[in-house]
Amino acid sequence: MKLNRYIFITTSLVILILVATSLNSCEYLVESSKGDATRATESNQVISLQKDEAKLLVEASKYNLDVIELCNIIEEEKVDEDVKDLVEEIKNEQLAVLEKYNEVASENVISIPRYSNLKQEEISKLNDSVSLEIHLKLLSSKIQNQKELLDKLSDTTNNRSFKSLAESANTTLEKSLDKTEETIKIIHTDS
């Protein structure tokens, strides 16, 4: 009788331990799958943010290349030397910004364009235009668009290199905008 009681108690304890372990592992599996879902969601959000950052950097670099191309077009025209000098300064500033774009892009494994996005119709309009002011207003618009994209990039990112790029490039872009306005004033005083 004692043996039956001993077997009964031992079997009951083993069954109780197995049931408790099973419940505990089920709870672990449920928590684990919730954790996996949370990690997947966070991962997707990070990927989405990185895609947005890359798009903004690519768009800003396109405008940058357009500004450089516009500067080349203006330099080729018959304009006052003061105007050419200011446009050359703007172009050199934009080349420095492009270099920063390339550095940040390579650090973050982003491919940015290497060619201007100006449409052939825009270039031919500029070459046919008599008014240099149209060129400069388009130049100013491209610089302003580039600045707005960098502001948006700075606002949406937590990446230090993007924030640093936006800050330094925006300072340079402000100088370029001021020089564009100065060039337009020179044109108006010469007229």
Solvent accessible surface area in square Angstrom, and as a share of the most:
residue,aa,sasa,rsa
1,M,194,0.86
2,K,174,0.74
3,L,123,0.61
4,N,103,0.53
5,R,168,0.61
6,Y,146,0.55
7,I,93,0.47
8,F,144,0.60
9,I,83,0.42
10,T,57,0.33
11,T,65,0.38
12,S,47,0.30
13,L,96,0.48
14,V,76,0.44
15,I,97,0.49
16,L,114,0.57
17,I,109,0.56
18,L,107,0.53
19,V,76,0.44
20,A,56,0.43
21,T,79,0.46
22,S,60,0.39
23,L,120,0.60
24,N,104,0.54
25,S,52,0.34
26,C,76,0.45
27,E,104,0.47
28,Y,147,0.56
29,L,114,0.57
30,V,81,0.47
31,E,102,0.46
32,S,38,0.25
33,S,66,0.43
34,K,135,0.57
35,G,21,0.20
36,D,74,0.38
37,A,60,0.46
38,T,75,0.43
39,R,142,0.52
40,A,52,0.40
41,T,73,0.43
42,E,93,0.42
43,S,54,0.35
44,N,97,0.50
45,Q,115,0.51
46,V,79,0.45
47,I,84,0.43
48,S,55,0.35
49,L,58,0.29
50,Q,104,0.46
51,K,122,0.52
52,D,66,0.34
53,E,9,0.04
54,A,23,0.18
55,K,132,0.56
56,L,19,0.09
57,L,0,0.00
58,V,32,0.18
59,E,69,0.31
60,A,0,0.00
61,S,0,0.00
62,K,52,0.22
63,Y,54,0.21
64,N,0,0.00
65,L,18,0.09
66,D,2,0.01
67,V,0,0.00
68,I,19,0.10
69,E,53,0.24
70,L,0,0.00
71,C,0,0.00
72,N,47,0.24
73,I,10,0.05
74,I,0,0.00
75,E,40,0.18
76,E,143,0.64
77,E,39,0.18
78,K,206,0.87
79,V,32,0.18
80,D,64,0.33
81,E,113,0.51
82,D,80,0.42
83,V,2,0.01
84,K,54,0.23
85,D,71,0.37
86,L,20,0.10
87,V,0,0.00
88,E,84,0.37
89,E,74,0.33
90,I,0,0.00
91,K,40,0.17
92,N,79,0.41
93,E,29,0.13
94,Q,0,0.00
95,L,77,0.38
96,A,50,0.39
97,V,0,0.00
98,L,27,0.14
99,E,108,0.49
100,K,69,0.29
101,Y,0,0.00
102,N,46,0.24
103,E,93,0.42
104,V,14,0.08
105,A,3,0.02
106,S,84,0.54
107,E,117,0.53
108,N,45,0.23
109,V,141,0.81
110,I,28,0.14
111,S,102,0.66
112,I,13,0.07
113,P,19,0.12
114,R,175,0.64
115,Y,147,0.56
116,S,33,0.22
117,N,75,0.38
118,L,17,0.08
119,K,129,0.55
120,Q,132,0.59
121,E,107,0.48
122,E,50,0.22
123,I,31,0.16
124,S,52,0.33
125,K,141,0.60
126,L,5,0.03
127,N,91,0.47
128,D,117,0.61
129,S,28,0.18
130,V,152,0.88
131,S,49,0.32
132,L,21,0.10
133,E,37,0.17
134,I,98,0.50
135,H,0,0.00
136,L,0,0.00
137,K,113,0.48
138,L,44,0.22
139,L,0,0.00
140,S,18,0.12
141,S,50,0.32
142,K,23,0.10
143,I,0,0.00
144,Q,70,0.31
145,N,48,0.24
146,Q,0,0.00
147,K,32,0.14
148,E,92,0.41
149,L,32,0.16
150,L,0,0.00
151,D,55,0.29
152,K,116,0.49
153,L,0,0.00
154,S,29,0.19
155,D,122,0.63
156,T,59,0.35
157,T,3,0.02
158,N,131,0.67
159,N,43,0.22
160,R,214,0.78
161,S,29,0.19
162,F,2,0.01
163,K,84,0.36
164,S,70,0.45
165,L,5,0.02
166,A,1,0.01
167,E,131,0.59
168,S,41,0.26
169,A,0,0.00
170,N,21,0.11
171,T,76,0.44
172,T,21,0.12
173,L,0,0.00
174,E,75,0.34
175,K,109,0.46
176,S,0,0.00
177,L,23,0.12
178,D,90,0.47
179,K,40,0.17
180,T,0,0.00
181,E,84,0.38
182,E,86,0.38
183,T,0,0.00
184,I,19,0.10
185,K,135,0.57
186,I,36,0.18
187,I,31,0.16
188,H,102,0.46
189,T,111,0.64
190,D,94,0.49
191,S,121,0.78
